[in-house]
Amino acid sequence: ANVNDWRGFTETAMGSSLKANSQAAVNYYPSTRGVFIHTEVENLAVLSNDLYTVVTLMEDSVIAKQKMPDNTTDESYIHRDIMRGTIGSNWEGRQLTENELDNGKYYFNYSFSLLAQYDADNVHLLIYVRDAETEEVYQVIKKKLQ
């Protein structure tokens, strides 16, 4: 596939039924910089492939140098949506297994301390469900800390 195919892929995906429904609640405590995340995933399509839920910490924007296409350098380029790491797992995420299943939904809890280098007002979490065989992402939700 090339860039010209993206529009068609996107329109097809937007018209398809939701395969996984994710919900999340985030609690941030500024005094300790503690972050607690409670997630719930429902496998709506009863997918049989191995599914994982992934939580990533994203920095909204950073001003830094950027080499431009014309070979110049922009000293104050605004970089957006910088992935800073995953929470509670590696890039693969945490597998949806019977251990997390309760009344047809999977529940995961995460906690971490926000590093001092990050401004809580300038970060967000992306939480998504991925298929380990096809690498398809079924749903993405964005949660601000504050």
Order of alpha helices (4+ residues) and beta strands (2+ residues): alpha-beta-beta-beta-beta-beta-beta-beta-beta-beta
